[in-house]
Every structure is written in structure tokens, then in C-alpha cells.
Amino acid sequence: MRPSPLSQDDLELAKLREEERRLLQQQKEITELPKKLERERNERDRTMPPLESLKERERARKHEQALATRGGLRNLQKAQNRSILLLIMLVLATCSLVAWGIKLMNG
């Protein structure tokens, strides 16, 4: 017994309607994607940063406040000058050791 042409047409129509519904759903999801991404970005911006970041920010703020005085700035400059002097002395000592080693190897 062969199915009637009407029921075959009904099946094809049902498949087409299902495909149309699926395509409309995909279209709706795609059009809402930019809005969804914008909401997610806003949510990320509004959330509290990790606690490690807060601790680091607090430490940096305290450090900046401590350096706000002229004495703090002078002390920082002195420490940097000492560090530069020690670095230069280390480089000179290394160069002199290399020169001494080369002189020993040459006899």
C-alpha cells in the first residue's frame, strides 16, 4: 500500500516548517549575540577584582603616600645613587678579574 500524495506533501511541509523554525531560532540567537557579549563585558567590568590585585593596589597606594614627602624622595634618590654606584663597582671588578685572568693565561 502506497502512502497518499497528500500525506507525503504534509510530511514535506512539516519538515520545511521545522527547518524554517530552526533557521529563525538561529537568526534570533545571532542577532542577540552582540547584546549578550556587551552584557558579559559590562558584568566583567562591574565585578570586583581578585583580592591579590586589591592587596597590590593598597600596597602601591601606601608606598606612594610614603614617598609624598620631600624627605622620602631624597631618601629614594640616595638609595638609587648607592645602587648605581654599587653596580658600577661590580662591573669594574668583573672587568678587572677578566683582564687578570686573560693576563695569567697569556703567561
Distance bins in CASP14 RR format, pairs under 12 A and 6 or more apart:
PFRMAT RR
TARGET T0000
AUTHOR 0000-0000-0000
RMODE 2
METHOD distances of the structure
MODEL  1
1 7 0 0 0 0 0 1 0 0 0 0 0
2 8 0 0 0 0 1 0 0 0 0 0 0
3 9 0 0 0 0 0 1 0 0 0 0 0
3 10 0 0 0 0 1 0 0 0 0 0 0
3 11 0 0 0 0 1 0 0 0 0 0 0
3 12 0 0 0 0 0 1 0 0 0 0 0
4 10 0 0 0 0 1 0 0 0 0 0 0
4 11 0 0 0 0 0 1 0 0 0 0 0
5 11 0 0 0 0 0 1 0 0 0 0 0
5 12 0 0 0 0 0 1 0 0 0 0 0
6 12 0 0 0 0 0 1 0 0 0 0 0
6 13 0 0 0 0 0 1 0 0 0 0 0
7 13 0 0 0 0 0 1 0 0 0 0 0
7 14 0 0 0 0 0 1 0 0 0 0 0
8 14 0 0 0 0 0 1 0 0 0 0 0
8 15 0 0 0 0 0 1 0 0 0 0 0
9 15 0 0 0 0 0 1 0 0 0 0 0
9 16 0 0 0 0 0 1 0 0 0 0 0
10 16 0 0 0 0 0 1 0 0 0 0 0
10 17 0 0 0 0 0 1 0 0 0 0 0
11 17 0 0 0 0 0 1 0 0 0 0 0
11 18 0 0 0 0 0 1 0 0 0 0 0
12 18 0 0 0 0 0 1 0 0 0 0 0
12 19 0 0 0 0 0 1 0 0 0 0 0
13 19 0 0 0 0 0 1 0 0 0 0 0
13 20 0 0 0 0 0 1 0 0 0 0 0
14 20 0 0 0 0 0 1 0 0 0 0 0
14 21 0 0 0 0 0 1 0 0 0 0 0
15 21 0 0 0 0 0 1 0 0 0 0 0
15 22 0 0 0 0 0 1 0 0 0 0 0
16 22 0 0 0 0 0 1 0 0 0 0 0
16 23 0 0 0 0 0 1 0 0 0 0 0
17 23 0 0 0 0 0 1 0 0 0 0 0
17 24 0 0 0 0 0 1 0 0 0 0 0
18 24 0 0 0 0 0 1 0 0 0 0 0
18 25 0 0 0 0 0 1 0 0 0 0 0
19 25 0 0 0 0 0 1 0 0 0 0 0
19 26 0 0 0 0 0 1 0 0 0 0 0
20 26 0 0 0 0 0 1 0 0 0 0 0
20 27 0 0 0 0 0 1 0 0 0 0 0
21 27 0 0 0 0 0 1 0 0 0 0 0
21 28 0 0 0 0 0 1 0 0 0 0 0
22 28 0 0 0 0 0 1 0 0 0 0 0
22 29 0 0 0 0 0 1 0 0 0 0 0
23 29 0 0 0 0 0 1 0 0 0 0 0
23 30 0 0 0 0 0 1 0 0 0 0 0
24 30 0 0 0 0 0 1 0 0 0 0 0
24 31 0 0 0 0 0 1 0 0 0 0 0
25 31 0 0 0 0 0 1 0 0 0 0 0
25 32 0 0 0 0 0 1 0 0 0 0 0
26 32 0 0 0 0 0 1 0 0 0 0 0
26 33 0 0 0 0 0 1 0 0 0 0 0
27 33 0 0 0 0 0 1 0 0 0 0 0
28 35 0 0 0 0 0 1 0 0 0 0 0
28 36 0 0 0 0 0 1 0 0 0 0 0
29 35 0 0 0 0 0 1 0 0 0 0 0
29 36 0 0 0 0 1 0 0 0 0 0 0
30 36 0 0 0 0 0 1 0 0 0 0 0
30 37 0 0 0 0 0 1 0 0 0 0 0
32 38 0 0 0 0 0 1 0 0 0 0 0
32 39 0 0 0 0 1 0 0 0 0 0 0
33 39 0 0 0 0 0 1 0 0 0 0 0
33 40 0 0 0 0 0 1 0 0 0 0 0
34 40 0 0 0 0 0 1 0 0 0 0 0
34 41 0 0 0 0 0 1 0 0 0 0 0
35 41 0 0 0 0 0 1 0 0 0 0 0
35 42 0 0 0 0 0 1 0 0 0 0 0
36 42 0 0 0 0 0 1 0 0 0 0 0
36 43 0 0 0 0 0 1 0 0 0 0 0
37 43 0 0 0 0 0 1 0 0 0 0 0
37 44 0 0 0 0 0 1 0 0 0 0 0
38 44 0 0 0 0 0 1 0 0 0 0 0
38 45 0 0 0 0 0 1 0 0 0 0 0
39 45 0 0 0 0 0 1 0 0 0 0 0
39 46 0 0 0 0 0 1 0 0 0 0 0
40 46 0 0 0 0 0 1 0 0 0 0 0
40 47 0 0 0 0 0 1 0 0 0 0 0
41 47 0 0 0 0 0 1 0 0 0 0 0
47 53 0 0 0 0 0 1 0 0 0 0 0
48 54 1 0 0 1 0 0 0 0 0 0 0
48 57 0 0 0 0 0 1 0 0 0 0 0
49 55 0 0 0 0 0 1 0 0 0 0 0
49 56 0 0 0 0 1 0 0 0 0 0 0
49 57 0 0 0 0 1 0 0 0 0 0 0
49 58 0 0 0 0 0 1 0 0 0 0 0
50 56 0 0 0 0 1 0 0 0 0 0 0
50 57 0 0 0 0 0 1 0 0 0 0 0
51 57 0 0 0 0 0 1 0 0 0 0 0
51 58 0 0 0 0 0 1 0 0 0 0 0
52 58 0 0 0 0 0 1 0 0 0 0 0
52 59 0 0 0 0 0 1 0 0 0 0 0
53 59 0 0 0 0 0 1 0 0 0 0 0
53 60 0 0 0 0 0 1 0 0 0 0 0
54 60 0 0 0 0 0 1 0 0 0 0 0
54 61 0 0 0 0 0 1 0 0 0 0 0
55 61 0 0 0 0 0 1 0 0 0 0 0
55 62 0 0 0 0 0 1 0 0 0 0 0
56 62 0 0 0 0 0 1 0 0 0 0 0
56 63 0 0 0 0 0 1 0 0 0 0 0
57 63 0 0 0 0 0 1 0 0 0 0 0
57 64 0 0 0 0 0 1 0 0 0 0 0
58 64 0 0 0 0 0 1 0 0 0 0 0
58 65 0 0 0 0 0 1 0 0 0 0 0
59 65 0 0 0 0 0 1 0 0 0 0 0
59 66 0 0 0 0 0 1 0 0 0 0 0
60 66 0 0 0 0 0 1 0 0 0 0 0
60 67 0 0 0 0 0 1 0 0 0 0 0
61 67 0 0 0 0 0 1 0 0 0 0 0
61 68 0 0 0 0 0 1 0 0 0 0 0
62 68 0 0 0 0 0 1 0 0 0 0 0
63 72 0 0 0 0 0 1 0 0 0 0 0
63 76 0 0 0 0 0 1 0 0 0 0 0
64 72 0 0 0 0 0 1 0 0 0 0 0
64 73 0 0 0 0 0 1 0 0 0 0 0
64 76 0 0 0 0 0 1 0 0 0 0 0
65 72 0 0 0 0 0 1 0 0 0 0 0
66 72 1 0 0 1 0 0 0 0 0 0 0
66 73 0 0 0 0 0 1 0 0 0 0 0
66 75 0 0 0 0 1 0 0 0 0 0 0
66 76 0 0 0 0 1 0 0 0 0 0 0
67 73 1 0 0 1 0 0 0 0 0 0 0
67 74 0 0 0 0 0 1 0 0 0 0 0
67 75 0 0 0 0 1 0 0 0 0 0 0
67 76 1 0 0 1 0 0 0 0 0 0 0
67 77 0 0 0 0 0 1 0 0 0 0 0
67 79 0 0 0 0 0 1 0 0 0 0 0
68 76 0 0 0 0 0 1 0 0 0 0 0
69 75 0 0 0 0 1 0 0 0 0 0 0
69 76 0 0 0 0 0 1 0 0 0 0 0
70 76 0 0 0 0 0 1 0 0 0 0 0
70 77 0 0 0 0 0 1 0 0 0 0 0
71 77 0 0 0 0 1 0 0 0 0 0 0
71 78 0 0 0 0 1 0 0 0 0 0 0
71 79 0 0 0 0 0 1 0 0 0 0 0
72 78 0 0 0 0 1 0 0 0 0 0 0
72 79 0 0 0 0 1 0 0 0 0 0 0
72 80 0 0 0 0 0 1 0 0 0 0 0
73 79 0 0 0 0 0 1 0 0 0 0 0
73 80 0 0 0 0 0 1 0 0 0 0 0
74 80 0 0 0 0 0 1 0 0 0 0 0
74 81 0 0 0 0 0 1 0 0 0 0 0
75 81 0 0 0 0 0 1 0 0 0 0 0
75 82 0 0 0 0 0 1 0 0 0 0 0
76 82 0 0 0 0 0 1 0 0 0 0 0
76 83 0 0 0 0 0 1 0 0 0 0 0
77 83 0 0 0 0 0 1 0 0 0 0 0
77 84 0 0 0 0 0 1 0 0 0 0 0
78 84 0 0 0 0 0 1 0 0 0 0 0
78 85 0 0 0 0 0 1 0 0 0 0 0
79 85 0 0 0 0 0 1 0 0 0 0 0
79 86 0 0 0 0 0 1 0 0 0 0 0
80 86 0 0 0 0 0 1 0 0 0 0 0
80 87 0 0 0 0 0 1 0 0 0 0 0
81 87 0 0 0 0 0 1 0 0 0 0 0
81 88 0 0 0 0 0 1 0 0 0 0 0
82 88 0 0 0 0 0 1 0 0 0 0 0
82 89 0 0 0 0 0 1 0 0 0 0 0
83 89 0 0 0 0 0 1 0 0 0 0 0
83 90 0 0 0 0 0 1 0 0 0 0 0
84 90 0 0 0 0 0 1 0 0 0 0 0
84 91 0 0 0 0 0 1 0 0 0 0 0
85 91 0 0 0 0 0 1 0 0 0 0 0
85 92 0 0 0 0 0 1 0 0 0 0 0
86 92 0 0 0 0 0 1 0 0 0 0 0
86 93 0 0 0 0 0 1 0 0 0 0 0
87 93 0 0 0 0 0 1 0 0 0 0 0
87 94 0 0 0 0 0 1 0 0 0 0 0
88 94 0 0 0 0 0 1 0 0 0 0 0
88 95 0 0 0 0 0 1 0 0 0 0 0
89 95 0 0 0 0 0 1 0 0 0 0 0
89 96 0 0 0 0 0 1 0 0 0 0 0
90 96 0 0 0 0 0 1 0 0 0 0 0
90 97 0 0 0 0 0 1 0 0 0 0 0
91 97 0 0 0 0 0 1 0 0 0 0 0
91 98 0 0 0 0 0 1 0 0 0 0 0
92 98 0 0 0 0 0 1 0 0 0 0 0
92 99 0 0 0 0 0 1 0 0 0 0 0
93 99 0 0 0 0 0 1 0 0 0 0 0
93 100 0 0 0 0 0 1 0 0 0 0 0
94 100 0 0 0 0 0 1 0 0 0 0 0
94 101 0 0 0 0 0 1 0 0 0 0 0
95 101 0 0 0 0 0 1 0 0 0 0 0
95 102 0 0 0 0 0 1 0 0 0 0 0
96 102 0 0 0 0 0 1 0 0 0 0 0
96 103 0 0 0 0 0 1 0 0 0 0 0
97 103 0 0 0 0 0 1 0 0 0 0 0
97 104 0 0 0 0 0 1 0 0 0 0 0
98 104 0 0 0 0 0 1 0 0 0 0 0
98 105 0 0 0 0 0 1 0 0 0 0 0
99 105 0 0 0 0 0 1 0 0 0 0 0
99 106 0 0 0 0 0 1 0 0 0 0 0
100 106 0 0 0 0 0 1 0 0 0 0 0
100 107 0 0 0 0 0 1 0 0 0 0 0
101 107 0 0 0 0 0 1 0 0 0 0 0
END
